[in-house]
């Protein structure tokens, strides 16, 4: 298992550091490489865990290093179609992503959550359910949620459960990865700047189940065209959930009640208004997916429902921040694509000043703008996509639009525009890159600004 092999890790961020730690445990010869020529290799070395030795290179990769590489490890942010990776593949080099690398050392049971939206909420909820069942020491919550699988996997045991949030980037490079329970929550256009076509993006999502068998479970959204179609050819045992219709088999909403129905037997589980702290139909879907996955792992229903009743919203996802001078502020910085942002505006029940815009992932914004439903009082736009969104909004008859050149200017403008009884919603429908290192920073700065406002 990679012992003695010359392994090249591309990317010196937290995933790359985790990969170095795991490769050292395998006994591999490690080179940590980052194409950013401004990085100092000595500083890269300081980031390595104690006892991990690696040659660190920044800038241009020497041809002799490329030529001697036997295994290539890609961090999730590294595209699989860059020339270096394509040359390696052509030469027959073993190309692995972080998830596949970590899975080689996995000793326990794995549950994997993917989808365009809802991943973090569902993963976090499922993690809390498993902790309540097995205990914290036997539960590992990893992946795109911000905790690299490679840093945690050595702690797994035959009776532990790993719950992973997996992005399409991470799923592009799996080979043997096989979760016992998987879920594809939904698939809508996103990351087309990386995957280039919708077909390639869908294929990456579906890969989460490619090694599963009928002994495994795949949880799918019946109300999404892509996931419903995948259910007809999925290799695992499919369990559906639906927020819009009653199913013959699966989990569904009847009014405001979540119903479980299998083999003709129904069970009324809970009321989404009184038994959940989360708001919105999309969160009812996330909860149903979490219930289905937890049951697939063998968690007793009483444990599942008790955790759901106390579970709070994930930070940066339609998160109530504060009420200042009669204006309610919500942080939905995790609304990084139009479909996610649709859920943000749907959750509003008052006139809303909406902050949109950011990095251009080649998405379209018509459906998002159509979902405003008369709620958006002002659309305040920032970032690379602001003109593109403004043009689309005007085409849909919305002209209450203002531009801001900086984030600080944007936040002050929103405060000036808002009146008592209004909401200010940060739900940009775009990634944060270009203005912020990540959506968490964007959300935290919003919350700091809001909490600093006078009451």
PALUM-586744 format. One record per residue (C-alpha): z, x, y; residue number from 1. Coordinates in nm, 4 decimals. Last residue first. Example, Ala and Ser with C-alpha at 12.3 -4.5 7.8 and 13.67 -1.06 7.14 Angstrom:
2
<r <0.7140 1.3670 -0.1060> 2> <r <0.7800 1.2300 -0.4500> 1> 
//
This chain:
455
<r <1.9078 -2.9363 4.8199> 455> <r <1.7767 -2.6116 4.9718> 454> <r <1.5033 -2.4374 4.7709> 453> <r <1.6041 -2.1321 4.5687> 452> <r <1.5963 -2.3225 4.2403> 451> <r <1.2337 -2.4112 4.3082> 450> <r <1.1283 -2.0521 4.3835> 449> <r <1.3079 -1.9112 4.0808> 448> <r <1.1574 -2.1826 3.8616> 447> <r <0.8034 -2.1045 3.9791> 446> <r <0.8618 -1.7306 3.9314> 445> <r <0.9822 -1.8011 3.5782> 444> <r <0.6753 -2.0093 3.4984> 443> <r <0.4222 -1.7479 3.6108> 442> <r <0.6182 -1.4762 3.4322> 441> <r <0.6171 -1.6810 3.1107> 440> <r <0.2415 -1.7476 3.1445> 439> <r <0.1662 -1.3767 3.1065> 438> <r <0.1015 -1.0544 3.3025> 437> <r <0.0426 -1.2536 3.6211> 436> <r <-0.2418 -1.2920 3.8739> 435> <r <-0.5326 -1.1650 3.6624> 434> <r <-0.4109 -1.3249 3.3428> 433> <r <-0.2259 -1.6560 3.3792> 432> <r <-0.4439 -1.8632 3.1476> 431> <r <-0.5844 -2.1893 3.2777> 430> <r <-0.5062 -2.5619 3.2663> 429> <r <-0.2619 -2.4877 3.5546> 428> <r <0.0324 -2.7175 3.4781> 427> <r <0.2850 -2.6485 3.7557> 426> <r <0.3912 -3.0014 3.8471> 425> <r <0.5439 -3.1085 4.1777> 424> <r <0.6688 -3.4664 4.1555> 423> <r <0.6891 -3.7251 4.4339> 422> <r <0.9686 -3.9726 4.5162> 421> <r <1.0693 -3.7893 4.8345> 420> <r <0.7565 -3.6283 4.9834> 419> <r <0.5582 -3.3294 4.8595> 418> <r <0.2923 -3.1651 5.0773> 417> <r <0.5216 -2.9057 5.2381> 416> <r <0.6812 -2.8120 4.9059> 415> <r <0.3370 -2.7780 4.7486> 414> <r <0.2212 -2.5502 5.0306> 413> <r <0.5231 -2.3242 4.9834> 412> <r <0.4412 -2.2886 4.6146> 411> <r <0.0748 -2.2081 4.6794> 410> <r <0.1489 -1.9513 4.9501> 409> <r <0.3829 -1.7727 4.7111> 408> <r <0.1185 -1.7815 4.4394> 407> <r <-0.1383 -1.6239 4.6686> 406> <r <-0.4763 -1.7286 4.8083> 405> <r <-0.4027 -2.1006 4.8110> 404> <r <-0.6710 -2.3697 4.8035> 403> <r <-0.6183 -2.7394 4.8819> 402> <r <-0.7713 -3.0471 4.7242> 401> <r <-0.7386 -3.4169 4.8014> 400> <r <-1.1124 -3.4559 4.7305> 399> <r <-1.1135 -3.6289 4.3922> 398> <r <-1.4232 -3.8387 4.3221> 397> <r <-1.5032 -3.7042 3.9778> 396> <r <-1.7681 -3.4655 4.1094> 395> <r <-1.5066 -3.3526 4.3615> 394> <r <-1.2760 -3.2535 4.0746> 393> <r <-1.5515 -3.0525 3.9033> 392> <r <-1.6315 -2.8595 4.2214> 391> <r <-1.2599 -2.7981 4.2808> 390> <r <-1.2158 -2.6722 3.9238> 389> <r <-1.4994 -2.4193 3.9590> 388> <r <-1.3787 -2.3146 4.3059> 387> <r <-1.0240 -2.2544 4.1777> 386> <r <-1.1198 -2.0750 3.8574> 385> <r <-1.0333 -1.7173 3.9557> 384> <r <-0.6909 -1.7973 4.0921> 383> <r <-0.5271 -2.0814 4.2828> 382> <r <-0.5714 -2.4551 4.3291> 381> <r <-0.3456 -2.7218 4.4805> 380> <r <-0.4519 -3.0700 4.3705> 379> <r <-0.2837 -3.3305 4.5910> 378> <r <-0.1752 -3.6871 4.5163> 377> <r <-0.2519 -3.6610 4.1455> 376> <r <-0.1371 -3.9810 3.9725> 375> <r <-0.4615 -4.1790 4.0038> 374> <r <-0.5399 -4.1500 3.6319> 373> <r <-0.5229 -3.7693 3.6314> 372> <r <-0.6728 -3.7807 3.2788> 371> <r <-1.0289 -3.7679 3.4176> 370> <r <-0.9439 -3.4298 3.5708> 369> <r <-0.8397 -3.2903 3.2325> 368> <r <-1.1440 -3.4394 3.0590> 367> <r <-1.3810 -3.2861 3.3147> 366> <r <-1.2282 -2.9354 3.3185> 365> <r <-1.4644 -2.7128 3.1196> 364> <r <-1.3442 -2.3898 2.9612> 363> <r <-1.5018 -2.0482 3.0072> 362> <r <-1.1643 -1.8683 2.9740> 361> <r <-1.1477 -1.8218 3.3529> 360> <r <-0.8053 -1.6929 3.4632> 359> <r <-0.6050 -1.9140 3.6963> 358> <r <-0.6227 -2.2672 3.8301> 357> <r <-0.4006 -2.5694 3.8774> 356> <r <-0.0874 -2.6739 4.0673> 355> <r <-0.0452 -3.0525 4.0768> 354> <r <0.1279 -3.2478 4.3520> 353> <r <0.2191 -3.5651 4.1674> 352> <r <0.2745 -3.9319 4.2529> 351> <r <0.5157 -4.0654 3.9868> 350> <r <0.5412 -4.1143 3.6084> 349> <r <0.4313 -3.7690 3.4900> 348> <r <0.4025 -3.7114 3.1131> 347> <r <0.0272 -3.7708 3.1164> 346> <r <-0.0049 -3.4887 3.3719> 345> <r <0.1478 -3.2382 3.1312> 344> <r <-0.0315 -3.3676 2.8222> 343> <r <-0.3664 -3.3198 2.9966> 342> <r <-0.2558 -2.9639 3.0770> 341> <r <-0.2548 -2.8774 2.7072> 340> <r <-0.6123 -3.0063 2.6716> 339> <r <-0.7272 -2.8230 2.9846> 338> <r <-0.5987 -2.4808 2.8776> 337> <r <-0.2958 -2.2681 2.9669> 336> <r <-0.0436 -2.5523 2.9895> 335> <r <0.2323 -2.3026 2.9066> 334> <r <0.3145 -2.2949 3.2780> 333> <r <0.4390 -2.6524 3.2475> 332> <r <0.7305 -2.6210 3.4916> 331> <r <0.8337 -2.9533 3.6423> 330> <r <0.9788 -3.0170 3.9912> 329> <r <1.1152 -3.3556 4.1024> 328> <r <1.1100 -3.4233 4.4784> 327> <r <1.3984 -3.6244 4.6327> 326> <r <1.5093 -3.3384 4.8553> 325> <r <1.5127 -3.1017 4.5571> 324> <r <1.5211 -3.2249 4.1984> 323> <r <1.5294 -2.9409 3.9471> 322> <r <1.3451 -2.7586 3.6677> 321> <r <1.2309 -3.0164 3.4110> 320> <r <1.0226 -2.8340 3.1516> 319> <r <0.6813 -2.9782 3.0692> 318> <r <0.6390 -2.6711 2.8420> 317> <r <0.7591 -2.3561 3.0249> 316> <r <1.0786 -2.3264 2.8150> 315> <r <1.0682 -2.5282 2.4933> 314> <r <1.2096 -2.8780 2.5214> 313> <r <1.5502 -2.9464 2.3692> 312> <r <1.6434 -3.0155 2.0056> 311> <r <1.9615 -3.2229 1.9608> 310> <r <1.8129 -3.5230 1.7768> 309> <r <1.5520 -3.3101 1.6012> 308> <r <1.8226 -3.1002 1.4352> 307> <r <2.0002 -3.4032 1.2821> 306> <r <1.6663 -3.5442 1.1652> 305> <r <1.5718 -3.2364 0.9626> 304> <r <1.9165 -3.1906 0.8057> 303> <r <1.9257 -3.5559 0.6952> 302> <r <1.5729 -3.5193 0.5570> 301> <r <1.6684 -3.2408 0.3142> 300> <r <1.4605 -2.9206 0.3596> 299> <r <1.2248 -2.8548 0.0671> 298> <r <0.9677 -2.6357 0.2401> 297> <r <0.7133 -2.9175 0.2412> 296> <r <0.9834 -3.1409 0.3886> 295> <r <1.0170 -2.8933 0.6754> 294> <r <0.6402 -2.8912 0.7253> 293> <r <0.6168 -3.2715 0.7362> 292> <r <0.9137 -3.3004 0.9746> 291> <r <0.7703 -3.0349 1.2061> 290> <r <0.4298 -3.2049 1.2089> 289> <r <0.5975 -3.5355 1.2953> 288> <r <0.7914 -3.3613 1.5737> 287> <r <0.4777 -3.2022 1.7186> 286> <r <0.3019 -3.5398 1.7116> 285> <r <0.5947 -3.7053 1.8916> 284> <r <0.5680 -3.4146 2.1349> 283> <r <0.2052 -3.5020 2.2058> 282> <r <0.3143 -3.8624 2.2621> 281> <r <0.5263 -3.7511 2.5581> 280> <r <0.8875 -3.6471 2.6142> 279> <r <1.1246 -3.4306 2.4114> 278> <r <1.4966 -3.5160 2.3953> 277> <r <1.4397 -3.7205 2.0808> 276> <r <1.6363 -3.9984 1.9050> 275> <r <1.6213 -4.2657 2.1787> 274> <r <1.2557 -4.2777 2.2798> 273> <r <1.0931 -4.1279 1.9672> 272> <r <1.2820 -4.3690 1.7418> 271> <r <1.3643 -4.2285 1.3972> 270> <r <1.2929 -4.2092 1.0242> 269> <r <1.1795 -4.5504 0.9000> 268> <r <1.1022 -4.4893 0.5315> 267> <r <0.8081 -4.6392 0.3488> 266> <r <0.7233 -4.6266 -0.0222> 265> <r <0.3660 -4.6977 -0.1295> 264> <r <0.3271 -4.3589 -0.2940> 263> <r <0.4126 -4.1893 0.0376> 262> <r <0.4968 -4.3315 0.3789> 261> <r <0.7174 -4.1739 0.6478> 260> <r <0.7473 -4.3786 0.9683> 259> <r <0.8234 -4.2491 1.3166> 258> <r <0.9289 -4.5412 1.5379> 257> <r <0.8089 -4.6010 1.8961> 256> <r <0.5467 -4.8593 1.8035> 255> <r <0.4693 -4.7696 1.4447> 254> <r <0.4013 -4.3979 1.4691> 253> <r <0.2787 -4.2076 1.1650> 252> <r <0.3729 -3.9727 0.8831> 251> <r <0.1723 -3.9434 0.5626> 250> <r <-0.0028 -4.1648 0.3089> 249> <r <-0.1637 -4.5060 0.3719> 248> <r <-0.1645 -4.4168 0.7408> 247> <r <-0.0740 -4.6386 1.0365> 246> <r <-0.2688 -4.5577 1.3497> 245> <r <-0.2489 -4.3741 1.6829> 244> <r <0.0176 -4.1002 1.6630> 243> <r <-0.0960 -3.9772 1.3233> 242> <r <0.0311 -3.7267 1.0660> 241> <r <-0.1570 -3.6040 0.7602> 240> <r <-0.0411 -3.4160 0.4500> 239> <r <-0.3090 -3.2177 0.2664> 238> <r <-0.2439 -3.0419 -0.0648> 237> <r <-0.4122 -2.7041 -0.0144> 236> <r <-0.7794 -2.6025 -0.0558> 235> <r <-0.8868 -2.7930 0.2602> 234> <r <-1.2268 -2.9588 0.2186> 233> <r <-1.1688 -3.3214 0.3243> 232> <r <-0.8706 -3.2236 0.5411> 231> <r <-1.0975 -3.0039 0.7518> 230> <r <-1.2677 -3.3179 0.8850> 229> <r <-0.9348 -3.4621 0.9992> 228> <r <-0.8516 -3.1269 1.1596> 227> <r <-1.1758 -3.1103 1.3584> 226> <r <-1.1840 -3.4740 1.4665> 225> <r <-0.8208 -3.4783 1.5814> 224> <r <-0.6309 -3.8027 1.5249> 223> <r <-0.5452 -3.7279 1.1605> 222> <r <-0.3488 -3.4195 1.2634> 221> <r <-0.3054 -3.1876 0.9657> 220> <r <-0.0205 -3.0472 0.7540> 219> <r <-0.1336 -2.8062 0.4789> 218> <r <0.0880 -2.7846 0.1702> 217> <r <0.0809 -2.5340 -0.1161> 216> <r <0.0621 -2.5763 -0.4958> 215> <r <-0.2858 -2.7238 -0.4403> 214> <r <-0.3922 -2.3735 -0.3359> 213> <r <-0.3673 -2.1728 -0.0127> 212> <r <-0.5745 -1.8631 0.0556> 211> <r <-0.7963 -2.0204 0.3259> 210> <r <-0.5178 -2.2246 0.4843> 209> <r <-0.4592 -2.0271 0.8058> 208> <r <-0.8339 -1.9534 0.8094> 207> <r <-0.8941 -2.3022 0.9508> 206> <r <-0.7954 -2.1793 1.2974> 205> <r <-1.0408 -1.8880 1.2878> 204> <r <-1.3198 -2.1162 1.1641> 203> <r <-1.2566 -2.3558 1.4512> 202> <r <-1.2911 -2.0715 1.7036> 201> <r <-1.6099 -1.9449 1.5380> 200> <r <-1.7625 -2.2945 1.5438> 199> <r <-1.6622 -2.3427 1.9083> 198> <r <-1.8696 -2.0384 1.9975> 197> <r <-1.8023 -1.7176 2.1924> 196> <r <-1.4728 -1.6382 2.0080> 195> <r <-1.3228 -1.4361 2.2954> 194> <r <-1.4612 -1.6107 2.6065> 193> <r <-1.4385 -1.9308 2.4014> 192> <r <-1.0614 -1.8953 2.4077> 191> <r <-1.0176 -2.2744 2.4088> 190> <r <-1.2061 -2.5910 2.3111> 189> <r <-0.9843 -2.8364 2.1183> 188> <r <-0.8285 -2.8026 1.7730> 187> <r <-0.5136 -2.9874 1.6739> 186> <r <-0.1829 -2.9313 1.4915> 185> <r <-0.3172 -2.7078 1.2151> 184> <r <-0.0186 -2.6739 0.9848> 183> <r <0.0705 -2.4436 0.6964> 182> <r <0.3246 -2.4543 0.4132> 181> <r <0.3395 -2.1997 0.1297> 180> <r <0.1718 -1.9508 0.3616> 179> <r <-0.0933 -1.7217 0.2135> 178> <r <-0.2026 -1.4039 0.3924> 177> <r <-0.4449 -1.2186 0.1621> 176> <r <-0.7220 -1.1394 0.4132> 175> <r <-0.6093 -1.2111 0.7702> 174> <r <-0.8000 -1.0627 1.0649> 173> <r <-0.9251 -1.3621 1.2626> 172> <r <-0.5918 -1.5415 1.2149> 171> <r <-0.4152 -1.3308 1.4761> 170> <r <-0.6732 -1.4045 1.7458> 169> <r <-0.6738 -1.7744 1.6502> 168> <r <-0.3033 -1.7761 1.7273> 167> <r <-0.0254 -1.7930 1.4699> 166> <r <0.3275 -1.9229 1.5203> 165> <r <0.5151 -1.8037 1.2121> 164> <r <0.8176 -1.9402 1.0281> 163> <r <0.9511 -1.6900 0.7733> 162> <r <1.1858 -1.8321 0.5103> 161> <r <1.4403 -1.6270 0.3150> 160> <r <1.5373 -1.6625 -0.0534> 159> <r <1.3311 -1.3708 -0.1906> 158> <r <1.4439 -1.1552 0.1049> 157> <r <1.2996 -1.0788 0.4498> 156> <r <1.4509 -0.8057 0.6690> 155> <r <1.1472 -0.5789 0.6386> 154> <r <0.9386 -0.8614 0.7860> 153> <r <1.1023 -0.8638 1.1281> 152> <r <0.9275 -0.5990 1.3417> 151> <r <0.5877 -0.6547 1.1755> 150> <r <0.6055 -1.0292 1.2419> 149> <r <0.6094 -0.9571 1.6142> 148> <r <0.8482 -1.1792 1.8160> 147> <r <0.6744 -1.3415 2.1150> 146> <r <0.5931 -1.6935 1.9893> 145> <r <0.2569 -1.5546 1.8790> 144> <r <0.4205 -1.4302 1.5625> 143> <r <0.7765 -1.4677 1.4364> 142> <r <1.0690 -1.6949 1.3545> 141> <r <1.2717 -1.5418 1.0678> 140> <r <1.5364 -1.7450 0.8863> 139> <r <1.7689 -1.6057 0.6173> 138> <r <2.0259 -1.4562 0.8584> 137> <r <2.0219 -1.7687 1.0749> 136> <r <2.1420 -2.0031 0.8028> 135> <r <1.9502 -2.1749 0.5231> 134> <r <1.9356 -2.5402 0.6301> 133> <r <2.0357 -2.5329 0.9980> 132> <r <1.8266 -2.2177 1.0377> 131> <r <1.5313 -2.3938 0.8704> 130> <r <1.5540 -2.6832 1.1168> 129> <r <1.5801 -2.4451 1.4136> 128> <r <1.2713 -2.2557 1.2975> 127> <r <1.0820 -2.5822 1.2508> 126> <r <1.1641 -2.6801 1.6092> 125> <r <1.0591 -2.3390 1.7453> 124> <r <0.7343 -2.3463 1.5503> 123> <r <0.6562 -2.7027 1.6589> 122> <r <0.7278 -2.6336 2.0268> 121> <r <0.5385 -2.3036 2.0224> 120> <r <0.2331 -2.4375 1.8423> 119> <r <0.1888 -2.7556 2.0468> 118> <r <-0.1647 -2.6843 2.1617> 117> <r <-0.4759 -2.5173 2.0219> 116> <r <-0.3514 -2.5241 1.6646> 115> <r <-0.1501 -2.2958 1.4379> 114> <r <0.1791 -2.3109 1.2499> 113> <r <0.2567 -2.0966 0.9441> 112> <r <0.5381 -2.1369 0.6894> 111> <r <0.6157 -1.8370 0.4682> 110> <r <0.8521 -1.7999 0.1702> 109> <r <1.0214 -1.4676 0.0980> 108> <r <0.9449 -1.1020 0.0196> 107> <r <0.6867 -1.0209 0.2900> 106> <r <0.5793 -0.6532 0.2967> 105> <r <0.2008 -0.7049 0.2701> 104> <r <0.2490 -1.0047 0.5001> 103> <r <0.3286 -0.7668 0.7858> 102> <r <-0.0127 -0.6011 0.7698> 101> <r <-0.1918 -0.9359 0.7403> 100> <r <-0.0118 -1.0728 1.0454> 99> <r <-0.0634 -0.7588 1.2581> 98> <r <-0.4370 -0.7458 1.1915> 97> <r <-0.6084 -0.5359 0.9290> 96> <r <-0.9407 -0.3505 0.9071> 95> <r <-0.9887 -0.1388 0.5896> 94> <r <-1.2647 0.1062 0.6834> 93> <r <-1.5971 0.0411 0.5101> 92> <r <-1.8111 0.2487 0.7453> 91> <r <-1.9704 -0.0673 0.8879> 90> <r <-1.6223 -0.2073 0.9516> 89> <r <-1.5248 0.1061 1.1450> 88> <r <-1.8400 0.0937 1.3552> 87> <r <-1.7770 -0.2748 1.4338> 86> <r <-1.4180 -0.1987 1.5361> 85> <r <-1.5243 0.0777 1.7745> 84> <r <-1.8122 -0.1303 1.9163> 83> <r <-1.5918 -0.4297 2.0112> 82> <r <-1.6423 -0.7334 1.7852> 81> <r <-1.2906 -0.7838 1.6478> 80> <r <-1.1436 -0.8357 1.9928> 79> <r <-0.8102 -0.6574 2.0596> 78> <r <-0.5411 -0.8905 2.1973> 77> <r <-0.3933 -0.9571 1.8519> 76> <r <-0.3171 -0.5871 1.7874> 75> <r <-0.5642 -0.4373 1.5430> 74> <r <-0.4721 -0.2000 1.2585> 73> <r <-0.7512 0.0212 1.1254> 72> <r <-0.7226 0.1859 0.7845> 71> <r <-0.8896 0.5041 0.6580> 70> <r <-0.9376 0.6805 0.9935> 69> <r <-1.0838 1.0326 0.9619> 68> <r <-1.4021 0.9631 1.1599> 67> <r <-1.2297 0.7796 1.4440> 66> <r <-0.9875 1.0673 1.4888> 65> <r <-1.2759 1.3176 1.4829> 64> <r <-1.4613 1.1135 1.7459> 63> <r <-1.1738 1.1498 1.9934> 62> <r <-1.0613 0.8106 2.1310> 61> <r <-1.1093 0.7852 2.5067> 60> <r <-0.8093 0.6754 2.7107> 59> <r <-0.4654 0.7089 2.5535> 58> <r <-0.3637 0.8833 2.2306> 57> <r <-0.0278 0.8891 2.0516> 56> <r <0.0244 1.0719 1.7206> 55> <r <0.3002 0.8860 1.5405> 54> <r <0.6493 0.9520 1.4105> 53> <r <0.8946 0.6673 1.3601> 52> <r <1.2584 0.7766 1.3185> 51> <r <1.3881 0.5732 1.6075> 50> <r <1.1432 0.3031 1.7129> 49> <r <0.8373 0.4107 1.9156> 48> <r <0.8447 0.3331 2.2886> 47> <r <0.9165 0.6976 2.3764> 46> <r <0.5913 0.8017 2.2086> 45> <r <0.3908 0.5808 2.4443> 44> <r <0.5598 0.7540 2.7380> 43> <r <0.4444 1.0884 2.5965> 42> <r <0.0934 0.9474 2.5547> 41> <r <0.0866 0.8648 2.9284> 40> <r <-0.1073 0.5466 3.0039> 39> <r <-0.3663 0.5466 3.2815> 38> <r <-0.6486 0.5950 3.0303> 37> <r <-0.5975 0.2439 2.8946> 36> <r <-0.7852 0.2579 2.5620> 35> <r <-0.4591 0.2587 2.3670> 34> <r <-0.4133 0.4433 2.0387> 33> <r <-0.1182 0.4901 1.8032> 32> <r <-0.2109 0.7290 1.5195> 31> <r <-0.0042 0.6989 1.2039> 30> <r <0.0005 0.8743 0.8664> 29> <r <0.1305 0.6109 0.6248> 28> <r <0.4591 0.6138 0.4331> 27> <r <0.4866 0.2348 0.3979> 26> <r <0.8013 0.2394 0.6164> 25> <r <0.6080 0.4363 0.8782> 24> <r <0.3395 0.1686 0.8614> 23> <r <0.6038 -0.0948 0.9354> 22> <r <0.7371 0.0820 1.2437> 21> <r <0.3874 0.1590 1.3718> 20> <r <0.2858 -0.2064 1.3311> 19> <r <0.5856 -0.3161 1.5363> 18> <r <0.4886 -0.0734 1.8119> 17> <r <0.1347 -0.2127 1.8067> 16> <r <0.2627 -0.5685 1.8290> 15> <r <0.4926 -0.4782 2.1226> 14> <r <0.2119 -0.3152 2.3163> 13> <r <0.0382 0.0082 2.2218> 12> <r <-0.2946 -0.1399 2.1157> 11> <r <-0.5292 -0.0093 1.8473> 10> <r <-0.3359 0.1288 1.5499> 9> <r <-0.5166 0.3961 1.3463> 8> <r <-0.3968 0.4584 0.9923> 7> <r <-0.4539 0.7770 0.7934> 6> <r <-0.3421 0.6816 0.4445> 5> <r <-0.0416 0.8447 0.2769> 4> <r <0.0898 0.5132 0.1540> 3> <r <-0.1376 0.2290 0.2735> 2> <r <0.0000 0.0000 0.0000> 1> 
//
